[in-house]
Amino acid sequence: MPVKALIATVEARPPDIVESDVVLLTVQNMKCGGCSGAVKRMLLKDPSIEKAAVNLLTGTAVIEIKKGAIREETISRALATLTAKGFPTSIRQPSDADVNLLVESRLTSDAQEKWVEN
């Protein structure tokens, strides 16, 4: 399935409970690898977030919300947590370049998991 079609499918789902959902965030004030690592750890502390990838250079984070979680509550918690800790965060509307970033982060995450498993 083409990436744009996949994103359209996710956006067309009812907003309450999702099977799996990927959300792109803009994260401000990350200055170093320690900051991006802290952001990732904070995101992964949320029991409704399955995976998280943070990119220091682009100032973005990609989160995958667990199956059955309530999307709006999960996103609100993530935004509030990071903002309260000094990393003002907002939802980023994906552009074509962001779609590539989503795919790249997902592929990288999957590759890392396979590497760890072996």
Residue frames as qw, qx, qy, qz and C-alpha x, y, z in Angstrom:
[[0.000, 0.890, 0.455, 0.000, 0.00, 0.00, 0.00],
 [0.373, 0.565, -0.055, 0.734, 1.46, 3.43, -0.91],
 [0.323, -0.162, -0.526, 0.770, 2.44, 5.56, 2.08],
 [0.225, -0.077, -0.014, -0.971, -0.02, 8.37, 1.25],
 [0.637, -0.253, -0.540, -0.488, -2.86, 5.85, 1.05],
 [0.580, -0.221, -0.696, 0.362, -1.79, 4.36, 4.38],
 [0.111, -0.088, -0.355, 0.924, -1.84, 7.77, 6.07],
 [0.426, -0.146, -0.261, -0.854, -5.24, 8.54, 4.53],
 [0.656, -0.265, -0.690, -0.155, -6.55, 5.25, 5.93],
 [0.424, -0.216, -0.607, 0.636, -5.28, 6.10, 9.42],
 [0.068, 0.037, 0.135, -0.988, -6.77, 9.60, 9.28],
 [0.507, -0.186, -0.467, -0.700, -10.12, 8.19, 8.13],
 [0.448, -0.232, -0.839, 0.205, -10.50, 5.98, 11.20],
 [0.424, -0.813, -0.323, -0.234, -12.85, 7.01, 14.00],
 [0.152, 0.726, -0.386, 0.549, -10.98, 9.31, 16.41],
 [0.678, -0.602, 0.227, -0.356, -11.62, 7.37, 19.60],
 [0.749, -0.355, 0.555, 0.065, -10.13, 3.87, 19.60],
 [0.516, 0.672, -0.454, -0.275, -7.58, 2.82, 16.99],
 [0.994, 0.014, -0.057, 0.094, -5.93, -0.45, 16.03],
 [0.679, -0.241, 0.094, 0.687, -2.55, 1.20, 15.55],
 [0.208, 0.957, 0.184, 0.090, -1.80, 4.81, 14.88],
 [0.648, -0.026, 0.001, 0.761, 1.36, 6.72, 14.01],
 [0.033, -0.973, -0.226, 0.020, 1.58, 10.40, 14.95],
 [0.592, 0.327, -0.079, 0.732, 4.28, 12.92, 14.03],
 [0.358, -0.870, -0.257, 0.220, 5.15, 15.55, 16.63],
 [0.375, 0.702, -0.197, 0.572, 7.25, 18.72, 16.53],
 [0.710, -0.584, -0.249, 0.303, 9.45, 18.92, 19.63],
 [0.206, 0.881, -0.154, 0.397, 11.22, 22.16, 20.51],
 [0.352, -0.820, 0.387, -0.231, 14.26, 22.89, 22.72],
 [0.961, -0.113, 0.149, 0.202, 16.16, 19.67, 22.01],
 [0.064, 0.923, -0.364, -0.105, 19.81, 20.71, 21.99],
 [0.025, 0.545, -0.838, -0.029, 21.77, 17.45, 22.19],
 [0.535, 0.025, -0.822, -0.193, 21.55, 13.67, 22.10],
 [0.097, -0.117, -0.802, 0.577, 20.76, 13.66, 25.80],
 [0.403, 0.213, 0.181, -0.871, 17.67, 15.78, 25.13],
 [0.635, 0.161, -0.503, -0.564, 16.42, 13.51, 22.36],
 [0.408, 0.010, -0.899, 0.156, 17.06, 10.46, 24.54],
 [0.099, 0.153, 0.636, -0.750, 15.14, 12.04, 27.41],
 [0.541, 0.193, -0.103, -0.812, 12.22, 12.85, 25.09],
 [0.602, 0.100, -0.734, -0.299, 12.11, 9.25, 23.86],
 [0.252, -0.060, -0.871, 0.418, 12.20, 7.86, 27.41],
 [0.281, 0.173, 0.401, -0.854, 9.39, 10.19, 28.50],
 [0.616, 0.172, -0.343, -0.688, 7.25, 9.12, 25.55],
 [0.573, 0.078, -0.810, -0.097, 7.84, 5.42, 26.17],
 [0.030, -0.010, 0.762, -0.646, 6.79, 5.76, 29.83],
 [0.599, 0.119, 0.081, -0.787, 3.22, 6.22, 28.59],
 [0.498, -0.011, 0.864, -0.071, 1.60, 2.76, 28.58],
 [0.639, 0.619, 0.376, -0.261, -0.42, 3.66, 25.48],
 [0.353, 0.807, -0.403, -0.250, 2.67, 4.36, 23.35],
 [0.987, 0.074, 0.119, 0.076, 4.05, 1.25, 21.64],
 [0.736, 0.094, 0.134, 0.657, 7.10, 2.80, 19.95],
 [0.006, 0.974, 0.043, -0.224, 8.81, 6.17, 19.76],
 [0.714, 0.182, 0.158, 0.657, 11.54, 7.56, 17.52],
 [0.123, -0.931, -0.096, 0.331, 13.07, 11.00, 18.05],
 [0.674, 0.424, 0.144, 0.588, 15.11, 13.00, 15.54],
 [0.389, -0.626, -0.134, 0.663, 17.24, 15.75, 17.05],
 [0.276, -0.085, 0.398, 0.871, 18.13, 17.35, 13.69],
 [0.123, -0.419, -0.596, -0.674, 14.55, 17.74, 12.48],
 [0.210, -0.104, 0.445, -0.864, 13.07, 18.42, 15.92],
 [0.716, -0.077, -0.311, -0.621, 10.51, 15.69, 15.49],
 [0.306, -0.163, 0.896, -0.276, 9.24, 12.60, 17.24],
 [0.604, -0.012, -0.578, -0.549, 7.17, 9.78, 15.81],
 [0.382, -0.163, 0.772, -0.481, 4.99, 7.78, 18.16],
 [0.455, -0.104, -0.779, -0.419, 3.01, 4.63, 17.52],
 [0.533, -0.261, 0.361, -0.720, -0.06, 4.35, 19.70],
 [0.153, -0.074, 0.981, -0.091, -0.92, 0.87, 20.97],
 [0.335, -0.275, -0.753, -0.495, -3.89, -1.05, 19.67],
 [0.427, -0.598, -0.679, 0.004, -7.02, -0.23, 21.63],
 [0.316, -0.339, -0.302, 0.833, -5.65, 2.98, 23.15],
 [0.173, 0.888, 0.413, -0.109, -7.65, 6.18, 22.96],
 [0.598, 0.433, 0.138, 0.661, -5.82, 8.35, 20.44],
 [0.027, -0.836, -0.057, -0.545, -6.74, 11.83, 21.71],
 [0.676, -0.732, 0.065, -0.053, -5.94, 11.02, 25.35],
 [0.865, -0.115, 0.138, 0.469, -2.59, 9.48, 24.43],
 [0.455, 0.547, 0.116, 0.693, -1.58, 12.44, 22.27],
 [0.270, -0.869, -0.049, -0.411, -2.74, 14.94, 24.91],
 [0.794, -0.581, 0.084, 0.157, -0.66, 13.19, 27.58],
 [0.774, 0.120, 0.147, 0.604, 2.41, 13.14, 25.34],
 [0.218, 0.719, 0.109, 0.651, 2.08, 16.84, 24.51],
 [0.471, -0.835, -0.006, -0.283, 1.49, 17.82, 28.13],
 [0.872, -0.390, 0.068, 0.289, 4.34, 15.67, 29.49],
 [0.682, 0.226, 0.126, 0.684, 6.97, 16.93, 27.08],
 [0.053, 0.777, 0.113, 0.617, 5.84, 20.56, 27.30],
 [0.613, -0.779, -0.019, -0.133, 5.88, 20.44, 31.13],
 [0.836, -0.327, 0.157, 0.410, 9.45, 19.10, 31.02],
 [0.171, -0.729, 0.256, 0.611, 10.69, 21.98, 28.85],
 [0.218, -0.055, 0.765, 0.603, 10.14, 20.54, 25.39],
 [0.493, 0.419, 0.195, -0.737, 7.13, 22.41, 23.92],
 [0.219, 0.010, 0.920, 0.326, 5.45, 19.90, 21.62],
 [0.563, 0.388, 0.121, -0.719, 2.71, 20.00, 19.02],
 [0.752, 0.288, 0.589, 0.067, 1.19, 17.71, 16.43],
 [0.036, -0.485, 0.487, 0.725, 2.85, 18.16, 13.07],
 [0.765, 0.498, 0.216, -0.347, 0.74, 17.84, 9.94],
 [0.677, -0.183, 0.570, 0.429, 2.73, 15.56, 7.65],
 [0.405, 0.723, -0.288, -0.480, 4.08, 16.93, 4.39],
 [0.897, 0.366, -0.245, -0.044, 5.53, 14.67, 1.69],
 [0.326, 0.568, -0.642, 0.398, 8.96, 14.98, 3.34],
 [0.460, -0.370, 0.578, -0.563, 7.41, 14.02, 6.68],
 [0.946, 0.096, 0.017, -0.308, 5.82, 10.94, 5.14],
 [0.714, 0.451, -0.490, 0.217, 9.31, 9.81, 4.16],
 [0.048, -0.508, 0.634, -0.581, 10.46, 10.52, 7.72],
 [0.771, -0.193, 0.316, -0.518, 7.62, 8.40, 9.12],
 [0.950, 0.244, -0.174, -0.082, 8.50, 5.50, 6.85],
 [0.475, 0.557, -0.559, 0.389, 12.22, 5.86, 7.58],
 [0.289, -0.466, 0.594, -0.589, 11.74, 5.93, 11.34],
 [0.891, -0.066, 0.201, -0.401, 9.44, 2.94, 11.19],
 [0.870, 0.372, -0.313, 0.083, 11.89, 0.97, 9.04],
 [0.231, 0.568, -0.611, 0.500, 14.76, 1.92, 11.33],
 [0.561, -0.361, 0.475, -0.574, 12.75, 0.92, 14.39],
 [0.965, 0.092, 0.029, -0.243, 11.79, -2.42, 12.82],
 [0.704, 0.490, -0.452, 0.245, 15.38, -3.08, 11.78],
 [0.059, -0.550, 0.620, -0.557, 16.63, -2.31, 15.30],
 [0.781, -0.222, 0.342, -0.473, 14.09, -4.70, 16.80],
 [0.954, 0.256, -0.151, -0.047, 15.15, -7.50, 14.44],
 [0.438, 0.587, -0.550, 0.402, 18.79, -6.83, 15.23],
 [0.351, -0.470, 0.570, -0.575, 18.12, -7.01, 18.97],
 [0.914, -0.050, 0.152, -0.374, 16.11, -10.23, 18.54],
 [0.883, 0.369, -0.278, 0.084, 18.96, -11.98, 16.70]]
